[in-house]
């Protein structure tokens, strides 16, 4: 059975749940701060998760949020996971029905003093994993979360957008082929991109 054939039998993560998920993450991240100059994204995500599970949407249901669950290969003989998603939100509709959130560090000052924008990892090791189907292969929506280490969110957004546009073909971007303000939560400082998901493996 191909991925497209399998997807025909798997429901999508309900769109009605996406706004409360995103707004909860935004709410929980407002007071989130790095502890060291090179704080690992796993550590930050764990602190974010601690805040999220105390928000009523996740504390009381109907949504369940999990920290860094393994993604199982579709090959039943595989001995290692296909990866780990930083945060995964399920809604009781089955194992394959979830909203995935992948986190990356942006604008990190390295030990040699160089500023790493993080845009390449955000795109190649984050967004691309949704596009290829490594993460959420049967879903139409997922989210990226950027931890901006120096607080300069406008510069971080600009750098990510520049890199996204340079990778438009690989990302299978739909017009306008760049970051645009979110239609899911208009008025909030959130961006979105749209991709052609028909060609995923």
C-alpha positions in Angstrom: 0.0 0.0 0.0 1.4 3.4 -0.9 1.5 6.4 1.3 -1.3 8.1 -0.6 -3.5 4.9 -0.4 -2.9 4.6 3.3 -3.7 8.3 3.8 -7.2 7.7 2.3 -8.1 5.6 5.4 -6.5 8.0 8.0 -8.5 11.0 9.2 -6.7 14.4 9.3 -5.9 16.1 12.6 -9.0 18.3 13.1 -8.4 21.9 12.0 -10.5 23.2 14.9 -7.8 22.0 17.3 -4.9 23.8 15.6 -5.7 27.4 16.9 -5.8 26.4 20.6 -2.6 24.4 20.2 -0.8 27.3 18.6 -2.2 29.9 21.1 -1.3 27.6 24.0 2.3 27.3 22.8 2.5 31.1 22.3 1.0 31.6 25.8 3.4 29.2 27.4 6.5 30.6 25.6 6.0 34.2 26.7 8.0 33.7 29.9 10.3 31.1 28.5 14.0 32.0 28.7 17.3 30.3 28.0 19.4 29.6 31.1 22.8 29.6 29.4 24.2 31.1 26.2 24.2 27.7 24.5 21.1 26.2 26.1 20.2 23.0 24.2 16.8 23.1 22.4 15.9 19.8 24.1 16.2 21.4 27.5 14.2 24.5 26.5 11.5 22.3 25.0 11.3 20.3 28.2 10.7 23.5 30.1 8.1 24.6 27.6 6.4 21.2 27.9 6.2 21.6 31.7 4.3 24.9 31.1 2.0 23.4 28.4 0.8 20.5 30.4 -0.6 22.9 33.0 -2.7 24.8 30.4 -6.3 23.6 30.6 -6.4 22.5 26.9 -3.8 19.8 27.7 -4.3 19.4 31.4 -8.0 18.6 31.1 -8.3 17.4 27.5 -9.5 16.8 24.9 -5.9 17.2 23.6 -2.9 15.2 24.7 0.6 16.6 24.3 3.7 14.4 24.4 7.4 15.3 24.7 9.8 13.9 22.1 8.0 10.7 21.2 9.7 8.3 18.7 8.5 8.1 15.2 8.2 4.5 14.2 9.4 3.4 10.7 6.7 2.0 8.4 9.1 -0.9 7.9 8.2 -3.4 10.7 11.7 -4.8 10.7 13.4 -1.5 11.4 15.5 -1.5 14.6 15.7 2.3 15.0 13.1 5.1 15.0 12.6 7.3 12.0 13.3 10.2 14.4 11.8 12.1 17.3 9.3 14.9 17.2 9.9 17.6 19.8 6.2 17.9 20.7 3.3 15.8 19.4 -0.4 16.6 20.0 -2.9 13.8 19.6 -6.7 14.0 19.8 -7.8 10.4 20.3 -8.2 9.6 16.6 -5.5 7.0 16.3 -1.7 6.7 16.3 -1.1 8.4 12.9 -3.4 11.4 13.6 -1.4 14.1 15.3 -0.1 17.6 15.1 3.7 17.7 15.2 5.8 20.6 16.4 9.5 20.7 15.7 11.8 23.2 17.6 15.1 24.8 16.5 17.4 27.4 17.9 17.8 30.7 16.1 20.5 33.4 16.4 22.8 31.5 18.8 26.2 32.9 19.7 28.6 30.0 19.4 31.6 29.4 21.7 34.0 30.8 19.0 32.0 34.1 19.0 30.3 33.5 15.7 26.5 34.1 15.4 24.7 31.1 14.0 21.4 32.2 12.5 20.1 28.6 12.7 18.1 29.1 9.5 19.7 26.2 7.7 18.8 23.7 10.5 15.3 25.2 10.9 14.6 24.6 7.2 16.7 21.5 6.4 16.3 19.6 9.6 12.9 20.9 10.5 10.6 22.0 7.7 12.0 19.6 5.2 11.1 16.6 7.5 7.5 17.5 7.2 7.8 18.0 3.4 9.4 14.6 2.9 6.9 12.8 5.1 9.4 11.8 7.8 7.2 13.7 10.3 3.4 13.5 10.1 3.3 11.7 6.7 -0.5 11.5 6.6 -1.3 15.0 7.9 -1.6 18.3 6.1 -0.4 20.6 8.9 2.5 20.8 11.4 4.4 23.5 13.1 7.9 24.8 13.5 9.0 26.6 16.7 12.0 28.9 16.7 13.8 29.8 20.0 15.4 33.2 19.2 18.3 33.3 21.6 19.1 37.0 21.4 15.4 38.1 21.3 15.8 39.7 17.9 12.7 38.1 16.4 12.5 40.3 13.3 16.1 39.5 12.3 15.4 35.8 12.9 12.2 35.9 10.8 14.0 37.7 8.0 16.9 35.2 7.9 14.5 32.2 8.0 12.4 33.8 5.2 15.5 34.4 3.1 16.5 30.7 3.5 13.0 29.5 2.9 12.8 31.4 -0.4 16.2 30.0 -1.5 14.8 26.4 -0.9 11.4 27.0 -2.4 11.7 24.1 -4.9 12.9 21.6 -2.4 10.2 22.7 0.1 7.6 22.4 -2.7 6.3 25.8 -1.7 3.0 27.1 -3.0 2.7 30.9 -3.9 3.8 33.3 -2.5 6.7 30.9 -1.8 7.8 32.6 1.4 6.7 33.2 5.0 3.4 35.0 5.4 1.4 35.9 8.4 -0.7 33.1 9.8 -4.3 32.8 8.7 -5.0 30.4 11.6 -4.4 33.0 14.3 -4.6 36.4 12.5 -3.3 39.3 14.5 -0.7 37.2 16.3 3.1 37.2 15.4 2.9 33.8 13.8 3.9 32.9 10.2 3.0 30.1 7.9 4.0 28.5 4.6 2.1 26.3 2.3 3.4 23.3 0.6 2.4 20.7 -2.1 2.1 17.6 0.0 1.0 15.3 -2.8 4.6 14.2 -3.6 5.6 13.0 -0.2 7.3 9.5 0.0 
